[in-house]
Amino acid sequence: MADSSEQVRLLIPTPLPSGLTNDFIIQVLPTPQQHPQDRSQVTPDGGAARYDNAFEKNDKVWMKNPDNGIFEWVMSVVEKRYDENKPGWEYQVIDTNDILYREGTWVAEKELDGA
């Protein structure tokens, strides 16, 4: 028997197959789920879910050299923001001489790694 949280639908063939009377067969079907429970990275509107940032202010990070894609520069995070358009976290970083990278260009989180 279905509990109160399940929906019950009756499947009644029309016309009734021969040999059946007014007694109907009732089949309890599970309620289809709108959103599978394991889709935690998608919002109900289908967009990407906002996730926690990996770095905080003053964290030391390795930064990818854009010329060769290798994590080779040690930087410090000075500012962070979440970009809804991409979506993803971005950071402003300074080098070991306290010089802001490319005059404050925002760097995507995927271009950084924990130092």
N, C-alpha and C positions, 0 to 999 in steps of 0.2 A: 504494500500500500504506500502511496506517496505521502511524504510529510508535508506540512503546511508551506514549506519554502519551494516546493516543486509545483510546476504548472501541470495540469492534466489536460490532455487533448483527447477527444473522442474521434476515432476513425470509423465512420459509418459509411459503408459502401452503398452507392445508389446506382441502380436498383439493387435490392438485396439479392445475394446469390441464392440459387434454388436450394430449398431445404431449410433455409433459415426462417425463423419466425420473428416475432417482435423482441426476442432476446438478442441483445447486441454484444459484441465482443469489445471489451474496453482494454486498451493498451496504454500503459503509462510510458511516456517518452520523456527523456531528460530534457530540461530546459536548455536551449542553445545559449552559449555564453557570448555576449557582445564582444568582449575582449579577453583573450586567453590570459590567465594569471601570470604566465611567464614572460609577458611582453612589457617588462618594466621600463624599457628605454623608449617607449612610444606613448605620447599623450593621447587622450580620447579623441582629439581632433586629427590624429595621425602625424603630428609633428614630433620632432625629437624631444625627449624629456631633458630638462635641465639637470645637469649632473654637478656634483661638488667639484670645486677647483682643486687642482693638484698642488698648487703653490700659494704661499702667503707672502706678504711684504717681508723683505729682508732675507728670504730664503736664497741660498746659493744654488744655482742651476747650471747645467751644461747647456750650451746653445749650439744648434746645428750651424755650421758654416754653410751659407747658401750656395757657395761656389762648388762644394764637393759633397754636401749632405752628411758630413761627419760631425759628431758632437765633439767639439774641440775648444770652445770658448767658455770660460767660467764667468758667469754674470750673477748679479743680484737683482731680485725682483723689487721694483720700487712702486709699482701700481698694478692693479688688476681690474678687469671688467669682463662682463659676459656679453658677447655679441649675439643678439637674437637673430640676426640675418644669416649667420653662417651655419648653425649655431655653435658656439664654443667659447671657451675662456681665452682671453688674450692678456698679455702682460707687457709692461714697459720695463726694460732692464738697463742696468748700468754695468760697465766693465770694472775691472780691478782698480782702475784709475778714477773711478766715480764719474765716468763720461757716459751720458745717456746714449744708448744705441740708436743710431740714425735719427738723431734729434727727436726722440720720443716715439718712433714708429712702434705700433703695437705688434707684438710677436705672438703667433698662435701657440697654444699649449703643446701641440704635437711637435713643435720645433724645439721644445725644451725637454730636459730630463733632469731628474734629481741629482745633485752633486754630492 
